[in-house]
Amino acid sequence: MQFSVLAQNRLKVIIPTAAQETDYIWRTIRDITFFEQHKYQLSLPKGSLIEALKKKARAQQLSDEDYVALKKFVTDKVYQKADYQKGYQLIKQNEALLNRLIKQLSKNAPKRWKFKMFDTYQVTLTLYGSGGSYDPDQGSIIIFATRDGKFKQYKNPANTIIHEIIHIGIEHSIIRKHKVSHGLKERIVDTFVLLNFKKYLPEYYVQNMGDKRLDTYLRHKKDLDNLEYIVKKVQQKK
């Protein structure tokens, strides 16, 4: 069956500018301690400047001058728009599937708590960072791809994009409201995706990093309606 993207396209796929890519590299370096603590595999440009900035970030000594130096380095030595084309095309090839899953999510979102959705999700490619990130206030997603169009964790980027859309949906009403830990947050998102979309995303899997205490309580799709209660139960469990 063919799915029409034009009927209601919920995605806007973006190739970043050099300035946008600089900003993302900067945020990744700035948060290097968090990423290393949680054992994320990061991709960053090579060079002595990057190593120096990482060292400064660990010591919380980054300055405005460091940002200026990074921007010049990325603009002059690193950025090439053509490097993003293969990843861009692969996301576009999966646009119809993603639109279908977002539409299904709109219809079947949990009723007892507010799952936040946006009319359009902006998906921006990057060659750097941890694999994916999201902005729950803008409905925007950043997704890692290599120059030859490969994505971290999955061959099909739809898996990572849906993962980030679920993050956006639960960030305010579940994660921040109940001060959910990073490990539990990831477990909730992975389980949410599997319970809703395993049929459409057969290669999706639960990361090892998540809080496994959730598994006792969140086992069926209908359990998602009680997610607030489940989170409290897990947090109380020793």
Backbone as numpy.savetxt, mean C-alpha at the origin, in Angstrom:
# Nx Ny Nz CAx CAy CAz Cx Cy Cz
-15.65 -13.47 -19.61 -16.49 -12.26 -19.61 -15.62 -11.02 -19.61
-15.98 -10.05 -20.43 -15.24 -8.79 -20.50 -15.89 -7.77 -19.56
-15.05 -7.01 -18.86 -15.54 -5.97 -17.96 -15.19 -4.61 -18.54
-16.15 -3.72 -18.61 -15.92 -2.40 -19.17 -15.26 -1.48 -18.15
-14.10 -0.95 -18.50 -13.42 0.01 -17.64 -14.12 1.37 -17.74
-14.66 1.67 -18.91 -15.21 3.00 -19.16 -16.50 3.24 -18.39
-17.24 2.18 -18.03 -18.51 2.34 -17.35 -18.36 3.18 -16.09
-17.45 2.81 -15.24 -17.11 3.62 -14.07 -15.69 3.28 -13.65
-14.76 4.10 -14.09 -13.36 3.83 -13.78 -13.02 4.44 -12.43
-12.71 3.58 -11.46 -12.44 4.04 -10.10 -10.95 4.27 -9.86
-10.11 4.07 -10.88 -8.66 4.21 -10.74 -8.11 5.30 -11.65
-7.13 6.02 -11.13 -6.35 6.95 -11.94 -4.89 6.56 -11.75
-4.28 6.00 -12.78 -2.91 5.48 -12.69 -1.93 6.56 -13.15
-0.91 6.82 -12.32 -0.01 7.95 -12.54 1.45 7.49 -12.60
2.18 7.99 -13.61 3.64 7.91 -13.61 4.15 9.16 -12.90
5.00 9.02 -11.88 5.39 10.20 -11.09 6.35 11.11 -11.86
6.37 12.36 -11.44 7.40 13.28 -11.91 8.66 13.05 -11.07
9.76 13.67 -11.47 10.99 13.57 -10.68 10.78 14.14 -9.28
10.00 15.22 -9.18 9.74 15.83 -7.87 8.91 14.91 -6.97
7.91 14.25 -7.55 7.09 13.32 -6.77 7.93 12.14 -6.29
8.77 11.63 -7.16 9.61 10.50 -6.80 10.60 10.92 -5.71
11.14 12.13 -5.80 12.03 12.64 -4.77 11.33 12.66 -3.41
10.09 13.14 -3.39 9.34 13.23 -2.14 9.15 11.85 -1.51
8.87 10.85 -2.36 8.64 9.51 -1.82 9.95 8.89 -1.30
11.03 9.08 -2.04 12.33 8.60 -1.57 12.69 9.27 -0.24
12.43 10.55 -0.14 12.72 11.30 1.09 11.92 10.74 2.27
10.62 10.50 2.06 9.79 9.96 3.15 10.28 8.58 3.55
10.69 7.77 2.59 11.19 6.43 2.89 12.47 6.52 3.73
13.39 7.38 3.33 14.64 7.55 4.09 14.34 8.11 5.49
13.45 9.08 5.55 13.10 9.69 6.83 12.58 8.65 7.83
11.85 7.64 7.31 11.25 6.61 8.17 12.06 5.32 8.18
13.35 5.40 7.86 14.18 4.21 7.71 14.20 3.35 8.97
14.16 3.97 10.15 14.20 3.21 11.40 12.98 2.32 11.52
11.80 2.85 11.17 10.56 2.05 11.20 10.66 0.86 10.25
11.10 1.12 9.03 11.17 0.05 8.04 12.17 -1.04 8.46
13.29 -0.63 9.01 14.29 -1.61 9.44 13.80 -2.39 10.66
13.10 -1.70 11.55 12.57 -2.36 12.74 11.58 -3.46 12.37
10.76 -3.20 11.34 9.75 -4.18 10.91 10.25 -5.07 9.77
11.56 -4.99 9.48 12.22 -5.88 8.52 11.63 -5.79 7.10
11.27 -4.58 6.71 10.85 -4.36 5.32 12.07 -4.40 4.41
11.87 -4.93 3.21 12.90 -4.88 2.18 12.68 -3.61 1.36
13.63 -2.70 1.45 13.48 -1.42 0.78 14.31 -1.34 -0.49
13.77 -0.65 -1.48 14.52 -0.32 -2.68 14.77 1.18 -2.69
16.03 1.57 -2.83 16.42 2.98 -2.88 17.48 3.16 -3.96
17.65 4.37 -4.50 18.72 4.59 -5.46 20.08 4.26 -4.83
21.01 3.86 -5.66 22.36 3.55 -5.18 23.20 4.83 -5.11
24.16 4.83 -4.21 25.09 5.94 -4.16 25.44 6.38 -2.76
26.54 7.09 -2.65 27.04 7.51 -1.34 26.10 8.52 -0.68
25.43 9.34 -1.48 24.49 10.31 -0.91 23.36 9.60 -0.16
22.81 8.57 -0.77 21.71 7.83 -0.14 22.17 7.19 1.17
23.36 6.61 1.16 23.87 5.99 2.39 24.07 7.03 3.49
24.54 8.21 3.10 24.73 9.28 4.08 23.40 9.76 4.64
22.39 9.86 3.79 21.07 10.30 4.24 20.42 9.26 5.17
20.61 8.00 4.86 20.08 6.94 5.74 20.72 7.02 7.13
22.02 7.25 7.14 22.73 7.37 8.42 22.21 8.57 9.22
22.00 9.68 8.53 21.47 10.87 9.19 20.04 10.61 9.70
19.25 9.91 8.92 17.86 9.64 9.32 17.82 8.80 10.60
18.70 7.80 10.68 18.74 6.97 11.90 19.09 7.81 13.13
19.87 8.84 12.92 20.27 9.73 14.03 19.35 10.94 14.16
18.28 10.96 13.33 17.31 12.06 13.34 18.00 13.41 13.10
18.86 13.43 12.08 19.64 14.64 11.79 19.43 15.16 10.36
18.36 14.73 9.69 18.10 15.22 8.34 17.76 16.70 8.35
18.17 17.42 7.30 17.95 18.86 7.21 17.33 19.22 5.85
16.90 20.47 5.73 16.37 20.95 4.45 17.42 20.87 3.35
18.67 21.10 3.72 19.75 21.01 2.73 19.89 19.59 2.19
19.63 18.61 3.02 19.68 17.21 2.58 18.60 16.95 1.54
17.41 17.50 1.76 16.34 17.33 0.78 16.72 17.95 -0.57
17.28 19.13 -0.53 17.70 19.82 -1.76 18.74 18.98 -2.51
19.68 18.41 -1.77 20.71 17.57 -2.40 20.09 16.32 -3.02
19.12 15.72 -2.32 18.44 14.53 -2.86 17.68 14.88 -4.13
16.96 15.99 -4.12 16.19 16.38 -5.30 17.08 16.57 -6.52
18.22 17.21 -6.34 19.15 17.41 -7.46 19.69 16.07 -7.95
20.01 15.17 -7.02 20.53 13.85 -7.38 19.50 13.05 -8.18
18.26 13.03 -7.70 17.20 12.29 -8.40 16.93 12.88 -9.77
16.82 14.19 -9.85 16.50 14.87 -11.11 17.62 14.70 -12.14
18.85 14.82 -11.71 19.99 14.81 -12.64 20.52 13.42 -12.96
20.45 12.52 -11.99 21.15 11.24 -12.12 20.25 10.00 -12.14
19.02 10.11 -11.64 18.22 8.91 -11.36 16.98 8.81 -12.24
16.19 9.84 -12.30 14.84 9.76 -12.88 14.84 9.64 -14.40
14.08 8.64 -14.88 13.81 8.47 -16.32 12.36 8.02 -16.46
11.54 8.80 -17.12 10.11 8.49 -17.23 9.87 7.12 -17.87
10.71 6.72 -18.80 10.53 5.45 -19.49 10.64 4.25 -18.55
11.31 4.43 -17.40 11.49 3.33 -16.46 10.17 2.83 -15.87
9.11 3.59 -16.00 7.83 3.25 -15.35 6.82 2.63 -16.32
7.16 2.58 -17.60 6.17 2.21 -18.61 5.65 0.78 -18.46
6.54 -0.17 -18.20 6.10 -1.57 -18.14 5.18 -1.81 -16.94
5.51 -1.23 -15.80 4.65 -1.35 -14.64 3.30 -0.68 -14.87
3.34 0.47 -15.50 2.11 1.21 -15.81 1.18 0.37 -16.70
1.74 -0.23 -17.72 0.93 -1.02 -18.65 0.31 -2.23 -17.96
1.04 -2.85 -17.05 0.50 -4.03 -16.36 -0.66 -3.65 -15.45
-0.55 -2.51 -14.78 -1.69 -2.06 -13.96 -2.89 -1.77 -14.85
-2.66 -1.11 -15.98 -3.76 -0.79 -16.89 -4.43 -2.06 -17.41
-3.64 -3.12 -17.61 -4.20 -4.39 -18.07 -5.14 -5.01 -17.03
-4.92 -4.67 -15.77 -5.74 -5.23 -14.69 -6.80 -4.24 -14.18
-6.98 -3.16 -14.92 -7.90 -2.11 -14.49 -9.35 -2.60 -14.41
-9.76 -3.41 -15.36 -11.15 -3.90 -15.34 -11.40 -4.78 -14.12
-10.45 -5.66 -13.81 -10.58 -6.50 -12.62 -10.66 -5.65 -11.36
-9.78 -4.66 -11.25 -9.77 -3.81 -10.06 -11.07 -3.03 -9.92
-11.59 -2.52 -11.02 -12.87 -1.82 -10.97 -14.00 -2.73 -10.50
-13.96 -3.97 -10.94 -14.98 -4.92 -10.51 -14.89 -5.18 -9.01
-13.66 -5.34 -8.49 -13.49 -5.62 -7.07 -13.89 -4.41 -6.22
-13.56 -3.22 -6.68 -13.95 -2.02 -5.94 -15.47 -1.86 -5.93
-16.10 -2.15 -7.04 -17.57 -2.09 -7.11 -18.19 -3.09 -6.14
-17.63 -4.29 -6.10 -18.13 -5.32 -5.18 -17.94 -4.88 -3.73
-16.80 -4.26 -3.46 -16.52 -3.78 -2.12 -17.53 -2.69 -1.72
-17.88 -1.82 -2.65 -18.86 -0.77 -2.39 -20.21 -1.37 -1.98
-20.58 -2.46 -2.61 -21.86 -3.10 -2.31 -21.84 -3.88 -1.00
-20.70 -4.51 -0.70 -20.65 -5.46 0.41 -19.83 -5.01 1.61
-19.49 -3.74 1.68 -18.69 -3.25 2.81 -19.42 -3.51 4.12
-18.69 -3.77 5.21 -19.33 -4.02 6.51 -20.32 -2.93 6.88
-21.42 -3.33 7.53 -22.52 -2.40 7.82 -22.43 -1.77 9.21
-21.79 -2.43 10.16 -21.84 -1.96 11.55 -20.78 -0.91 11.88
-19.85 -0.70 11.01 -18.83 0.34 11.18 -18.52 0.90 9.80
-17.98 2.11 9.76 -17.82 2.80 8.48 -16.54 2.39 7.77
-16.68 1.71 6.67 -15.56 1.40 5.78 -15.47 2.55 4.77
-14.38 3.30 4.81 -14.26 4.51 3.99 -13.87 4.17 2.55
-14.63 4.71 1.61 -14.32 4.50 0.20 -14.28 5.83 -0.54
-13.57 5.85 -1.65 -13.44 7.03 -2.48 -14.02 6.73 -3.87
-14.53 7.78 -4.52 -15.04 7.60 -5.88 -13.92 7.19 -6.82
-12.72 7.76 -6.59 -11.56 7.44 -7.42 -10.34 7.26 -6.54
-9.57 6.24 -6.84 -8.30 5.99 -6.15 -7.15 6.32 -7.10
-6.26 7.21 -6.66 -5.09 7.53 -7.48 -3.97 6.56 -7.14
-3.44 5.88 -8.14 -2.37 4.90 -7.97 -1.13 5.43 -8.68
-0.11 5.77 -7.89 1.13 6.33 -8.45 2.25 5.30 -8.37
2.92 5.09 -9.46 4.05 4.15 -9.50 5.29 4.74 -8.83
6.13 3.87 -8.31 7.44 4.27 -7.81 8.43 3.14 -8.07
9.68 3.48 -8.21 10.74 2.47 -8.31 11.38 2.20 -6.95
10.84 2.85 -5.91 11.53 2.82 -4.61 10.55 2.52 -3.48
11.11 2.38 -2.28 10.27 2.17 -1.11 10.08 0.72 -0.75
8.96 0.45 -0.07 8.73 -0.86 0.55 7.82 -1.78 -0.24
7.09 -1.27 -1.21 6.18 -2.12 -1.97 4.83 -1.47 -2.17
4.38 -0.74 -1.17 3.10 -0.06 -1.30 2.86 0.83 -0.09
2.13 1.91 -0.30 1.74 2.76 0.81 0.44 3.45 0.43
-0.20 4.10 1.42 -1.52 4.67 1.17 -1.70 5.95 1.98
-2.58 6.80 1.48 -3.00 8.00 2.20 -4.51 7.89 2.42
-4.94 7.64 3.66 -6.36 7.41 3.92 -7.23 8.65 3.80
-6.61 9.82 3.76 -7.37 11.06 3.64 -7.55 11.51 2.20
-6.68 11.04 1.32 -6.75 11.41 -0.10 -7.23 10.26 -0.99
-7.23 9.05 -0.47 -7.58 7.89 -1.29 -6.52 7.61 -2.33
-5.27 7.87 -1.96 -4.18 7.68 -2.91 -3.26 6.54 -2.47
-2.66 5.89 -3.46 -1.83 4.71 -3.25 -0.53 4.88 -4.03
0.57 4.46 -3.43 1.85 4.40 -4.14 2.26 2.94 -4.22
2.61 2.48 -5.41 2.93 1.06 -5.60 4.29 0.91 -6.28
5.10 0.03 -5.76 6.44 -0.23 -6.28 6.39 -1.13 -7.50
7.19 -0.78 -8.50 7.40 -1.66 -9.66 8.83 -1.51 -10.13
9.41 -2.57 -10.65 10.75 -2.50 -11.21 10.69 -1.96 -12.64
11.83 -1.65 -13.19 11.88 -1.13 -14.56 11.37 -2.14 -15.58
11.47 -3.43 -15.25 10.97 -4.45 -16.19 9.55 -4.91 -15.84
8.84 -4.11 -15.03 7.43 -4.35 -14.80 7.11 -5.44 -13.79
7.99 -5.64 -12.82 7.73 -6.62 -11.78 7.38 -5.91 -10.47
6.48 -6.52 -9.71 6.00 -5.93 -8.47 6.43 -6.79 -7.29
6.58 -6.17 -6.13 6.97 -6.92 -4.93 5.83 -7.83 -4.51
6.19 -9.04 -4.10 5.27 -10.05 -3.55 4.42 -10.75 -4.61
3.88 -10.00 -5.58 2.94 -10.61 -6.53 3.29 -10.27 -7.97
2.96 -11.18 -8.87 3.08 -10.89 -10.30 2.02 -9.89 -10.73
0.82 -10.05 -10.16 -0.31 -9.20 -10.53 -0.42 -8.05 -9.53
-0.26 -6.80 -9.99 -0.32 -5.66 -9.07 -1.69 -5.44 -8.45
-2.72 -6.08 -8.98 -4.06 -5.94 -8.40 -4.06 -6.37 -6.94
-3.24 -7.36 -6.59 -3.18 -7.84 -5.20 -2.75 -6.71 -4.25
-1.68 -6.02 -4.61 -1.17 -4.95 -3.75 -2.11 -3.76 -3.72
-2.70 -3.42 -4.86 -3.61 -2.27 -4.91 -4.84 -2.50 -4.05
-5.42 -3.69 -4.12 -6.58 -4.01 -3.26 -6.17 -3.99 -1.79
-4.99 -4.52 -1.48 -4.47 -4.48 -0.12 -4.46 -3.05 0.42
-3.96 -2.12 -0.39 -3.88 -0.73 0.05 -5.26 -0.08 0.14
-6.18 -0.46 -0.73 -7.55 0.07 -0.66 -8.23 -0.37 0.64
-7.96 -1.60 1.08 -8.51 -2.05 2.36 -7.89 -1.27 3.51
-6.58 -1.02 3.44 -5.94 -0.17 4.45 -6.67 1.17 4.56
-6.93 1.80 3.43 -7.61 3.09 3.42 -8.98 2.98 4.07
-9.68 1.91 3.76 -11.05 1.73 4.24 -11.17 1.61 5.75
-10.16 1.00 6.40 -10.26 0.73 7.83 -9.42 1.66 8.70
-8.64 2.56 8.08 -7.65 3.33 8.83 -8.26 4.16 9.97
-9.31 4.91 9.67 -9.85 5.80 10.69 -10.82 5.09 11.63
-11.74 4.30 11.08 -12.80 3.73 11.90 -12.36 2.52 12.73
-11.25 1.88 12.34 -10.76 0.71 13.10 -9.36 0.97 13.65
-8.41 1.23 12.78 -6.99 1.25 13.18 -6.69 2.40 14.15
-7.02 3.61 13.76 -6.70 4.75 14.63 -7.65 4.82 15.82
-8.90 4.52 15.59 -9.89 4.59 16.68 -9.52 3.67 17.83
-9.02 2.47 17.51 -8.72 1.47 18.52 -7.21 1.29 18.76
-6.40 2.21 18.20 -4.95 2.19 18.42 -4.37 0.79 18.13
-4.67 0.29 16.95 -4.28 -1.06 16.54 -2.79 -1.09 16.19
-2.09 -2.10 16.64 -0.66 -2.26 16.36 -0.42 -2.56 14.88
0.82 -2.37 14.45 1.16 -2.59 13.05 0.92 -4.05 12.64
1.35 -4.98 13.48 1.19 -6.39 13.15 -0.27 -6.81 13.04
-1.09 -6.32 13.95 -2.52 -6.66 13.91 -3.19 -6.00 12.71
-2.79 -4.78 12.41 -3.34 -4.08 11.24 -3.10 -4.87 9.97
-1.88 -5.34 9.77 -1.57 -6.09 8.54 -2.35 -7.40 8.48
-2.54 -8.04 9.62 -3.29 -9.30 9.65 -4.76 -9.06 9.30
-5.31 -7.95 9.80 -6.70 -7.61 9.48 -6.85 -7.40 7.98
-5.94 -6.63 7.40 -6.04 -6.32 5.97 -5.91 -7.59 5.13
-4.91 -8.41 5.43 -4.71 -9.64 4.66 -5.93 -10.56 4.75
-6.47 -10.70 5.95 -7.63 -11.57 6.14 -8.85 -10.99 5.44
-9.02 -9.69 5.50 -10.12 -9.01 4.83 -10.08 -9.30 3.33
-8.89 -9.18 2.73 -8.76 -9.42 1.29 -9.11 -10.87 0.95
-8.56 -11.81 1.72 -8.82 -13.22 1.44 -10.30 -13.57 1.58
-10.95 -13.07 2.61 -12.36 -13.39 2.83 -13.26 -12.84 1.73
-12.86 -11.74 1.12 -13.69 -11.12 0.09 -13.31 -11.49 -1.34
-12.00 -11.67 -1.59 -11.55 -11.70 -2.99 -10.65 -12.87 -3.38
-10.58 -13.90 -2.56 -9.70 -15.03 -2.89 -10.03 -15.62 -4.27
-11.29 -15.62 -4.61 -11.74 -16.16 -5.90 -11.11 -15.40 -7.07
-10.93 -14.09 -6.89 -10.44 -13.24 -7.98 -8.94 -12.99 -7.91
-8.37 -13.18 -6.70 -6.93 -12.94 -6.49 -6.31 -14.22 -5.92
-6.21 -15.27 -6.73 -5.79 -16.58 -6.21 -4.37 -16.63 -5.66
-3.49 -15.70 -6.04 -2.12 -15.74 -5.52 -1.96 -14.94 -4.22
-3.03 -14.30 -3.76 -2.93 -13.49 -2.53 -2.69 -14.41 -1.33
-1.84 -13.96 -0.41 -1.53 -14.76 0.78 -1.38 -13.85 2.00
-1.46 -14.45 3.18 -1.31 -13.73 4.44 0.18 -13.64 4.78
0.66 -12.44 5.06 2.06 -12.23 5.40 2.40 -12.87 6.75
3.64 -13.30 6.89 4.09 -13.88 8.16 4.17 -12.86 9.29
4.27 -11.57 8.93 4.51 -10.54 9.91 3.29 -10.21 10.78
2.12 -10.67 10.40 0.90 -10.26 11.08 0.69 -10.89 12.44
-0.27 -10.35 13.19 -0.63 -10.84 14.52 -1.60 -12.01 14.38
-1.11 -13.22 14.64 -1.88 -14.44 14.39 -3.02 -14.64 15.39
-3.06 -13.87 16.46 -4.16 -14.00 17.42 -5.51 -13.69 16.77
-5.48 -12.90 15.69 -6.72 -12.54 15.00 -7.42 -13.74 14.40
-6.65 -14.76 14.00 -7.18 -15.88 13.23 -8.29 -16.64 13.97
-8.24 -16.63 15.29 -9.25 -17.32 16.09 -10.63 -16.69 15.92
-10.65 -15.40 15.70 -11.92 -14.67 15.70 -12.42 -14.27 14.33
-11.52 -14.01 13.39 -11.91 -13.55 12.06 -11.71 -14.68 11.07
-12.76 -15.46 10.87 -12.66 -16.68 10.07 -13.61 -16.70 8.88
-14.67 -15.92 8.95 -15.69 -15.94 7.90 -16.00 -14.50 7.47
-16.50 -14.35 6.26 -16.81 -13.03 5.73 -17.77 -12.27 6.62
-18.75 -12.95 7.18 -19.74 -12.30 8.03 -19.12 -11.74 9.31
-17.96 -12.29 9.71 -17.29 -11.80 10.92 -16.81 -10.36 10.77
-16.63 -9.90 9.54 -16.13 -8.55 9.31 -17.08 -7.48 9.86
-18.38 -7.79 9.91 -19.33 -6.84 10.49 -19.02 -6.57 11.96
-18.42 -7.55 12.63 -18.10 -7.44 14.06 -16.62 -7.11 14.30
-15.98 -6.47 13.33 -14.53 -6.27 13.41 -14.12 -5.43 14.62
-14.91 -4.43 14.96 -14.56 -3.63 16.14 -14.52 -4.49 17.40
-15.52 -5.33 17.58 -15.58 -6.22 18.73 -14.40 -7.20 18.72
-14.09 -7.74 17.52 -13.00 -8.70 17.38 -11.66 -8.06 17.74
-11.44 -6.84 17.28 -10.19 -6.14 17.58 -10.03 -5.98 19.09
-11.11 -5.60 19.76 -11.04 -5.44 21.22 -10.71 -6.77 21.91
-11.32 -7.84 21.41 -11.05 -9.17 21.99 -9.58 -9.56 21.82
-9.03 -9.31 20.64 -7.62 -9.65 20.38 -6.70 -8.80 21.27
-7.01 -7.54 21.40 -6.18 -6.66 22.20 -6.19 -7.03 23.69
-7.29 -7.63 24.13 -7.39 -8.05 25.54 -6.70 -9.39 25.80
-6.49 -10.14 24.70 -5.92 -11.48 24.82 -4.41 -11.40 25.04
-3.92 -12.15 26.00 -2.48 -12.16 26.29 -1.74 -13.13 25.37
